[in-house]
Amino acid sequence: MVYAYIQDVPIGEELYRRIIDTIGPLPMAGSLAHLCVRQPDGALRYIDVWESEEACANAFDERVHPAVDSAFGGMRPATEPTVERLDVLHSQIAGREPTWG
């Protein structure tokens, strides 16, 4: 079963690009998909799909949070944006067997 969520983030495109540049091009272990979409009001929304919640947590500890810290000049904001967990009924990801939630 996959772990998926939506997260609205209060940052602009420039800061997002700095974070992604710091994370680097190598895939994060357990990440199946990451989309960053611009909302009609200009805010950014992440849509993420992971092999498991544990893989997501490990990637945040090892790669995402250090990149965010760096982008914010050494210290990320004290609180995380709200994560809205998605109840995945079915997933079909290229190169993987389809799964049912």
N, CA, C and O atoms as a DFTB+ gen file, in Angstrom:
404 C
 N C O
     1  1       0.844      -1.178       0.000
     2  2       0.000       0.000       0.000
     3  2       0.893       1.246       0.000
     4  3       1.900       1.294       0.707
     5  1       0.527       2.229      -0.777
     6  2       1.309       3.457      -0.868
     7  2       0.812       4.489       0.137
     8  3      -0.298       4.405       0.663
     9  1       1.681       5.463       0.380
    10  2       1.352       6.598       1.249
    11  2       1.326       7.827       0.348
    12  3       2.285       8.084      -0.380
    13  1       0.240       8.583       0.392
    14  2       0.114       9.757      -0.464
    15  2      -0.502      10.907       0.329
    16  3      -1.283      10.705       1.259
    17  1      -0.120      12.123      -0.073
    18  2      -0.660      13.293       0.617
    19  2      -0.620      14.526      -0.273
    20  3       0.067      14.571      -1.294
    21  1      -1.384      15.524       0.156
    22  2      -1.388      16.854      -0.435
    23  2      -0.922      17.807       0.663
    24  3      -1.296      17.666       1.828
    25  1      -0.102      18.776       0.272
    26  2       0.392      19.757       1.238
    27  2       0.467      21.117       0.554
    28  3       1.168      21.274      -0.446
    29  1      -0.247      22.090       1.088
    30  2      -0.151      23.460       0.590
    31  2       0.985      24.134       1.343
    32  3       1.043      24.098       2.572
    33  1       1.892      24.753       0.582
    34  2       3.085      25.328       1.197
    35  2       3.133      26.835       0.974
    36  3       2.879      27.314      -0.131
    37  1       3.460      27.579       2.028
    38  2       3.452      29.041       1.947
    39  2       4.797      29.605       1.459
    40  3       5.400      30.460       2.106
    41  1       5.247      29.103       0.303
    42  2       6.496      29.608      -0.264
    43  2       6.268      29.922      -1.732
    44  3       5.307      29.446      -2.337
    45  1       7.152      30.719      -2.298
    46  2       7.072      31.049      -3.708
    47  2       7.943      30.139      -4.551
    48  3       8.676      29.293      -4.038
    49  1       7.843      30.332      -5.855
    50  2       8.582      29.486      -6.793
    51  2      10.100      29.590      -6.611
    52  3      10.805      28.587      -6.724
    53  1      10.597      30.776      -6.334
    54  2      12.046      30.946      -6.184
    55  2      12.586      30.113      -5.016
    56  3      13.603      29.434      -5.156
    57  1      11.919      30.162      -3.887
    58  2      12.354      29.385      -2.731
    59  2      12.195      27.886      -3.005
    60  3      13.058      27.091      -2.632
    61  1      11.103      27.508      -3.648
    62  2      10.897      26.106      -4.010
    63  2      12.051      25.611      -4.880
    64  3      12.580      24.524      -4.648
    65  1      12.440      26.394      -5.870
    66  2      13.544      25.996      -6.750
    67  2      14.855      25.842      -5.977
    68  3      15.637      24.935      -6.261
    69  1      15.102      26.717      -5.006
    70  2      16.314      26.586      -4.182
    71  2      16.296      25.281      -3.396
    72  3      17.315      24.600      -3.287
    73  1      15.141      24.940      -2.852
    74  2      15.023      23.687      -2.096
    75  2      15.300      22.495      -3.014
    76  3      16.077      21.607      -2.662
    77  1      14.678      22.474      -4.165
    78  2      14.858      21.362      -5.112
    79  2      16.306      21.283      -5.575
    80  3      16.852      20.184      -5.681
    81  1      16.941      22.418      -5.854
    82  2      18.349      22.413      -6.255
    83  2      19.231      21.819      -5.165
    84  3      20.182      21.094      -5.457
    85  1      18.915      22.124      -3.905
    86  2      19.702      21.604      -2.792
    87  2      19.463      20.110      -2.598
    88  3      20.401      19.377      -2.283
    89  1      18.239      19.649      -2.776
    90  2      17.950      18.210      -2.683
    91  2      18.750      17.467      -3.746
    92  3      19.269      16.379      -3.495
    93  1      18.846      18.055      -4.924
    94  2      19.634      17.453      -5.998
    95  2      18.823      16.515      -6.869
    96  3      17.667      16.213      -6.572
    97  1      19.446      16.055      -7.954
    98  2      18.722      15.278      -8.951
    99  2      18.527      13.797      -8.612
   100  3      17.698      13.135      -9.236
   101  1      19.263      13.270      -7.650
   102  2      19.119      11.848      -7.337
   103  2      17.763      11.578      -6.705
   104  3      17.339      12.317      -5.816
   105  1      17.074      10.529      -7.148
   106  2      15.768      10.212      -6.566
   107  2      15.890       9.908      -5.073
   108  3      16.902       9.376      -4.617
   109  1      14.866      10.245      -4.337
   110  2      14.830       9.921      -2.909
   111  2      14.276       8.505      -2.760
   112  3      13.286       8.143      -3.396
   113  1      14.920       7.723      -1.923
   114  2      14.484       6.347      -1.702
   115  2      13.023       6.316      -1.280
   116  3      12.627       6.991      -0.330
   117  1      12.232       5.533      -1.987
   118  2      10.824       5.369      -1.637
   119  2       9.869       6.352      -2.274
   120  3       8.654       6.191      -2.164
   121  1      10.400       7.382      -2.949
   122  2       9.521       8.363      -3.599
   123  2       9.022       7.793      -4.928
   124  3       9.818       7.382      -5.772
   125  1       7.709       7.773      -5.105
   126  2       7.115       7.283      -6.339
   127  2       6.692       8.417      -7.259
   128  3       6.736       8.279      -8.481
   129  1       6.280       9.541      -6.675
   130  2       5.872      10.687      -7.486
   131  2       5.860      11.939      -6.615
   132  3       5.492      11.895      -5.442
   133  1       6.267      13.051      -7.212
   134  2       6.180      14.357      -6.551
   135  2       5.734      15.352      -7.603
   136  3       6.365      15.487      -8.651
   137  1       4.661      16.037      -7.324
   138  2       4.183      17.113      -8.180
   139  2       4.128      18.381      -7.349
   140  3       3.693      18.355      -6.198
   141  1       4.562      19.476      -7.922
   142  2       4.371      20.787      -7.326
   143  2       3.538      21.567      -8.325
   144  3       3.969      21.814      -9.452
   145  1       2.345      21.950      -7.907
   146  2       1.429      22.649      -8.799
   147  2       1.124      24.025      -8.230
   148  3       1.105      24.228      -7.016
   149  1       0.888      24.958      -9.131
   150  2       0.536      26.322      -8.727
   151  2      -0.985      26.416      -8.648
   152  3      -1.686      26.081      -9.604
   153  1      -1.485      26.869      -7.515
   154  2      -2.909      27.077      -7.311
   155  2      -3.343      28.353      -8.043
   156  3      -2.494      29.174      -8.391
   157  1      -4.647      28.534      -8.283
   158  2      -5.113      29.749      -8.952
   159  2      -4.668      31.040      -8.256
   160  3      -4.481      32.065      -8.911
   161  1      -4.497      30.987      -6.918
   162  2      -4.062      32.183      -6.191
   163  2      -2.537      32.339      -6.160
   164  3      -2.020      33.267      -5.536
   165  1      -1.816      31.431      -6.835
   166  2      -0.361      31.505      -6.892
   167  2       0.352      30.668      -5.846
   168  3       1.561      30.457      -5.943
   169  1      -0.383      30.183      -4.838
   170  2       0.221      29.339      -3.805
   171  2       0.649      28.005      -4.412
   172  3       0.118      27.575      -5.436
   173  1       1.615      27.362      -3.765
   174  2       2.103      26.075      -4.246
   175  2       1.465      24.938      -3.465
   176  3       1.215      25.050      -2.265
   177  1       1.208      23.849      -4.165
   178  2       0.662      22.629      -3.556
   179  2       1.535      21.467      -3.994
   180  3       1.847      21.311      -5.174
   181  1       1.927      20.649      -3.010
   182  2       2.658      19.419      -3.304
   183  2       1.679      18.257      -3.292
   184  3       0.779      18.191      -2.454
   185  1       1.867      17.352      -4.223
   186  2       1.147      16.090      -4.245
   187  2       2.228      15.020      -4.292
   188  3       2.969      14.926      -5.270
   189  1       2.320      14.220      -3.245
   190  2       3.392      13.239      -3.128
   191  2       2.845      11.838      -2.965
   192  3       1.812      11.623      -2.331
   193  1       3.565      10.876      -3.556
   194  2       3.232       9.467      -3.423
   195  2       4.527       8.738      -3.053
   196  3       5.551       8.889      -3.719
   197  1       4.459       7.946      -1.979
   198  2       5.619       7.239      -1.447
   199  2       5.303       5.755      -1.300
   200  3       4.142       5.357      -1.199
   201  1       6.355       4.951      -1.291
   202  2       6.179       3.516      -1.057
   203  2       5.562       3.261       0.314
   204  3       4.786       2.321       0.488
   205  1       5.912       4.106       1.288
   206  2       5.383       3.944       2.641
   207  2       5.547       5.262       3.398
   208  3       6.314       6.137       2.996
   209  1       4.815       5.381       4.491
   210  2       4.961       6.564       5.333
   211  2       6.366       6.623       5.942
   212  3       6.929       7.704       6.116
   213  1       6.922       5.460       6.262
   214  2       8.279       5.397       6.819
   215  2       9.321       5.893       5.811
   216  3      10.240       6.622       6.183
   217  1       9.186       5.503       4.539
   218  2      10.118       5.975       3.509
   219  2      10.040       7.491       3.378
   220  3      11.063       8.155       3.208
   221  1       8.836       8.038       3.455
   222  2       8.642       9.483       3.390
   223  2       9.329      10.159       4.572
   224  3      10.056      11.136       4.389
   225  1       9.107       9.652       5.774
   226  2       9.709      10.240       6.974
   227  2      11.236      10.202       6.900
   228  3      11.900      11.172       7.266
   229  1      11.791       9.088       6.428
   230  2      13.244       8.980       6.295
   231  2      13.788       9.999       5.302
   232  3      14.810      10.635       5.561
   233  1      13.110      10.157       4.166
   234  2      13.562      11.121       3.154
   235  2      13.507      12.545       3.694
   236  3      14.397      13.348       3.413
   237  1      12.477      12.863       4.462
   238  2      12.384      14.200       5.043
   239  2      13.523      14.429       6.030
   240  3      14.135      15.498       6.037
   241  1      13.809      13.432       6.862
   242  2      14.902      13.570       7.832
   243  2      16.261      13.702       7.146
   244  3      17.091      14.517       7.548
   245  1      16.478      12.900       6.114
   246  2      17.797      12.822       5.488
   247  2      18.041      13.872       4.403
   248  3      19.170      14.338       4.249
   249  1      17.003      14.255       3.645
   250  2      17.242      15.122       2.493
   251  2      16.385      16.378       2.461
   252  3      16.895      17.464       2.184
   253  1      15.092      16.249       2.741
   254  2      14.187      17.393       2.576
   255  2      14.433      18.453       3.645
   256  3      14.651      19.618       3.315
   257  1      14.402      18.073       4.903
   258  2      14.584      19.073       5.961
   259  2      15.943      19.767       5.885
   260  3      15.990      20.985       6.057
   261  1      17.054      19.062       5.637
   262  2      18.320      19.792       5.470
   263  2      18.281      20.789       4.305
   264  3      18.858      21.872       4.405
   265  1      17.611      20.438       3.210
   266  2      17.509      21.348       2.064
   267  2      16.648      22.561       2.407
   268  3      16.974      23.682       2.016
   269  1      15.557      22.345       3.131
   270  2      14.694      23.454       3.546
   271  2      15.450      24.353       4.521
   272  3      15.390      25.578       4.416
   273  1      16.161      23.742       5.469
   274  2      16.974      24.534       6.406
   275  2      17.925      25.448       5.647
   276  3      18.035      26.637       5.946
   277  1      18.604      24.884       4.670
   278  2      19.569      25.654       3.871
   279  2      18.882      26.780       3.106
   280  3      19.381      27.905       3.079
   281  1      17.749      26.489       2.489
   282  2      17.033      27.494       1.700
   283  2      16.538      28.645       2.564
   284  3      16.429      29.778       2.095
   285  1      16.235      28.351       3.840
   286  2      15.775      29.385       4.767
   287  2      16.928      30.027       5.529
   288  3      16.712      30.711       6.529
   289  1      18.151      29.806       5.058
   290  2      19.304      30.446       5.686
   291  2      19.750      29.791       6.973
   292  3      20.309      30.457       7.844
   293  1      19.514      28.502       7.110
   294  2      20.010      27.779       8.270
   295  2      18.961      27.298       9.236
   296  3      19.263      26.503      10.127
   297  1      17.729      27.760       9.085
   298  2      16.690      27.320      10.022
   299  2      15.328      27.414       9.364
   300  3      14.864      28.496       9.004
   301  1      14.698      26.261       9.214
   302  2      13.364      26.268       8.594
   303  2      12.335      26.805       9.586
   304  3      12.618      26.898      10.780
   305  1      11.149      27.158       9.105
   306  2      10.100      27.645      10.007
   307  2       9.809      26.628      11.116
   308  3      10.043      25.431      10.949
   309  1       9.311      27.105      12.219
   310  2       9.076      26.269      13.402
   311  2       7.979      25.232      13.188
   312  3       7.980      24.188      13.839
   313  1       7.049      25.507      12.288
   314  2       5.955      24.562      12.060
   315  2       5.947      24.106      10.612
   316  3       6.375      24.830       9.713
   317  1       5.457      22.904      10.403
   318  2       5.320      22.336       9.066
   319  2       3.938      22.692       8.507
   320  3       2.978      22.811       9.268
   321  1       3.830      22.862       7.194
   322  2       2.499      23.025       6.609
   323  2       1.663      21.767       6.873
   324  3       2.199      20.668       7.009
   325  1       0.375      21.945       6.940
   326  2      -0.535      20.826       7.197
   327  2      -0.479      19.821       6.058
   328  3      -0.521      20.186       4.884
   329  1      -0.386      18.560       6.424
   330  2      -0.393      17.460       5.464
   331  2      -1.781      16.847       5.471
   332  3      -2.296      16.459       6.519
   333  1      -2.383      16.763       4.287
   334  2      -3.687      16.118       4.153
   335  2      -3.453      14.749       3.529
   336  3      -3.243      14.625       2.322
   337  1      -3.494      13.735       4.366
   338  2      -3.250      12.367       3.896
   339  2      -4.382      11.948       2.964
   340  3      -5.555      12.217       3.226
   341  1      -4.012      11.293       1.886
   342  2      -4.993      10.828       0.921
   343  2      -5.303       9.355       1.182
   344  3      -4.393       8.564       1.430
   345  1      -6.565       8.989       1.128
   346  2      -6.991       7.605       1.293
   347  2      -6.933       6.952      -0.083
   348  3      -7.872       7.058      -0.872
   349  1      -5.826       6.280      -0.361
   350  2      -5.585       5.719      -1.690
   351  2      -6.393       4.430      -1.859
   352  3      -6.194       3.458      -1.130
   353  1      -7.300       4.440      -2.825
   354  2      -8.089       3.261      -3.139
   355  2      -7.329       2.360      -4.105
   356  3      -7.306       1.141      -3.939
   357  1      -6.711       2.964      -5.111
   358  2      -6.028       2.199      -6.158
   359  2      -4.859       3.029      -6.656
   360  3      -4.971       4.246      -6.802
   361  1      -3.741       2.375      -6.917
   362  2      -2.608       3.086      -7.502
   363  2      -2.070       2.290      -8.679
   364  3      -1.966       1.065      -8.631
   365  1      -1.735       3.010      -9.725
   366  2      -1.112       2.402     -10.893
   367  2       0.014       3.327     -11.307
   368  3      -0.214       4.391     -11.883
   369  1       1.230       2.908     -11.007
   370  2       2.422       3.715     -11.231
   371  2       3.299       2.985     -12.228
   372  3       3.533       1.784     -12.090
   373  1       3.787       3.701     -13.233
   374  2       4.608       3.089     -14.282
   375  2       5.717       2.248     -13.667
   376  3       6.413       2.694     -12.755
   377  1       5.877       1.035     -14.168
   378  2       6.941       0.155     -13.715
   379  2       6.619      -0.619     -12.442
   380  3       7.457      -1.377     -11.952
   381  1       5.412      -0.437     -11.899
   382  2       5.031      -1.127     -10.666
   383  2       3.698      -1.834     -10.865
   384  3       2.873      -1.416     -11.677
   385  1       3.503      -2.881     -10.132
   386  2       2.223      -3.586     -10.156
   387  2       1.136      -2.688      -9.560
   388  3       1.383      -2.032      -8.548
   389  1      -0.055      -2.639     -10.157
   390  2      -1.152      -1.872      -9.547
   391  2      -1.472      -2.432      -8.166
   392  3      -1.326      -3.629      -7.922
   393  1      -1.909      -1.554      -7.267
   394  2      -2.292      -1.988      -5.931
   395  2      -3.653      -1.407      -5.575
   396  3      -4.064      -0.367      -6.089
   397  1      -4.323      -2.094      -4.701
   398  2      -5.582      -1.630      -4.144
   399  2      -5.353      -1.291      -2.689
   400  3      -4.653      -2.011      -1.977
   401  1      -5.955      -0.173      -2.238
   402  2      -5.810       0.270      -0.853
   403  2      -6.497      -0.665       0.057
   404  3      -6.488      -0.463       1.271
